[in-house]
């Protein structure tokens, strides 16, 4: 039996590679930690959507987002009102695209330790030692530091024709898989179709959006809240991983929803 894992990344506009953390793509850094208007609208839209069903969701949080009191208040509110359905994972300290930079295991490990400490201290029992590489930039050398930081699940592999470079110069996604298998780090790859991406930005970029919506129509049943941790950390369980962003919920004047079939969302 295969199950669907619903995951959401908490990147604000200032976190995306255009504005932060990439050696060549970052052109216009945003210095302020204040939440963007789009992110605030997305927060509201996400909560409305979350209130419309009873399925579990994992939020991947960037540690430096906790510098915003507004973000902290919102996350505390969610954890209080949806505590049985929310798990919190680590999306890095500041959304640096690590595999696009020269290898630096020590610096990477230190950043993840800091991120885990900050996020787990804030989210308490809802935190899980699960990691998603910022912007999907995941190289084989990053695996051992994650294990050394007690990470048990990684969800960073997006094995498509358009994302080969994100595994690092000269690397392949198979090498990332192999590195995870060697140290028994459970890898939950993102859903793809025809070797094309169907998550995150692909949900809104034509023609990828058409392919993405087609792929999501066939999602398997969503895990029950009580099963999420056990299922995800069991390598023998078959899991289909999908993800989108809080920012997506700002689309359509805050009415955007992920293209999850109502037949499984309301089942």
C-alpha positions, -999 to 999 in steps of 0.1 A, spaced: 0 0 0 13 34 -10 4 66 10 7 103 2 28 127 24 16 163 23 45 187 28 47 225 27 78 247 26 78 280 45 101 301 22 93 338 20 103 358 -10 135 368 6 146 332 8 144 322 -28 177 318 -47 171 350 -67 174 369 -34 195 347 -12 219 318 -8 231 310 -44 265 318 -58 252 328 -92 214 331 -91 213 356 -62 211 390 -78 190 412 -54 194 403 -17 166 414 6 180 424 40 148 428 60 134 399 80 99 413 78 73 391 62 63 400 27 26 409 20 24 378 -2 36 355 26 12 370 50 -17 364 26 -3 329 21 -3 322 58 -39 331 60 -48 311 29 -29 280 42 -48 282 76 -81 284 58 -72 254 37 -59 235 67 -92 241 85 -112 226 56 -100 190 62 -85 166 88 -54 154 70 -18 157 84 7 181 70 44 186 75 58 221 75 95 225 66 106 256 85 136 278 79 152 287 113 158 323 105 120 328 100 118 326 137 134 360 139 100 374 128 76 377 157 47 377 133 59 343 119 64 330 154 29 340 165 14 324 134 33 291 139 23 290 176 -13 295 166 -12 267 141 5 243 166 -21 251 192 -51 246 169 -38 218 147 -13 201 170 -24 166 162 -20 171 125 11 192 121 47 179 121 76 203 117 108 195 98 140 215 92 145 235 60 179 248 69 192 278 89 188 304 62 178 286 30 214 285 15 216 264 -17 244 243 -3 252 220 -32 257 250 -55 287 260 -33 320 243 -28 318 214 -4 320 224 33 308 196 55 317 213 88 300 245 80 269 227 68 268 205 99 271 235 122 243 253 104 220 223 106 228 218 143 218 255 149 187 252 128 175 220 146 181 236 180 162 267 171 133 250 154 129 221 179 131 245 208 102 265 194 80 237 181 87 212 209 68 179 205 57 187 170 93 187 157 107 158 138 143 152 127 134 154 90 153 176 65 146 192 31 175 208 13 168 245 6 156 249 -30 163 212 -35 201 217 -36 212 183 -22 247 168 -28 260 134 -17 285 150 7 256 165 27 243 131 37 268 122 64 265 156 82 228 152 83 231 118 99 256 132 124 229 158 133 205 129 140 184 135 109 163 104 102 144 113 70 155 134 41 131 147 14 153 165 -11 157 144 -42 138 158 -73 151 135 -100 141 153 -132 156 164 -164 154 200 -152 171 196 -118 202 175 -126 226 203 -115 210 206 -80 229 174 -69 261 194 -72 288 197 -99 297 163 -114 271 145 -92 240 126 -100 208 120 -80 217 83 -79 248 92 -60 227 110 -35 205 79 -32 235 57 -27 249 80 0 216 78 19 214 41 16 250 36 29 241 54 62 205 42 63 191 77 60 155 73 48 150 92 15 115 104 5 118 116 -30 94 141 -46 68 129 -70 77 134 -107 61 126 -140 78 118 -173 111 129 -156 97 164 -151 89 182 -118 54 184 -105 58 201 -72 66 235 -59 71 260 -87 59 234 -113 24 238 -99 21 273 -113 45 274 -143 29 265 -176 32 239 -192 46 221 -162 15 231 -143 -6 209 -166 16 179 -161 17 185 -123 -21 186 -120 -24 155 -140 1 137 -117 -17 149 -86 -50 134 -98 -36 100 -92 -23 105 -56 -27 75 -33 -46 79 0 -31 103 25 -16 90 57 -36 92 90 -21 117 115 -11 89 139 8 71 112 29 98 98 61 94 119 60 56 118 54 53 81 79 80 70 108 65 91 101 30 78 121 25 46 99 -4 37 68 19 35 59 32 0 53 70 2 44 95 -25 58 129 -15 42 161 -27 50 196 -17 41 232 -23 48 266 -6 30 288 19 35 315 -8 14 295 -32 -16 302 -10 -13 339 -18 -23 331 -54 -58 339 -67 -62 366 -40 -55 340 -13 -80 314 -25 -54 290 -41 -54 254 -29 -32 225 -38 -46 203 -66 -53 173 -43 -84 154 -54 -113 159 -30 -119 122 -31 -87 116 -11 -86 149 9 -121 144 23 -119 106 26 
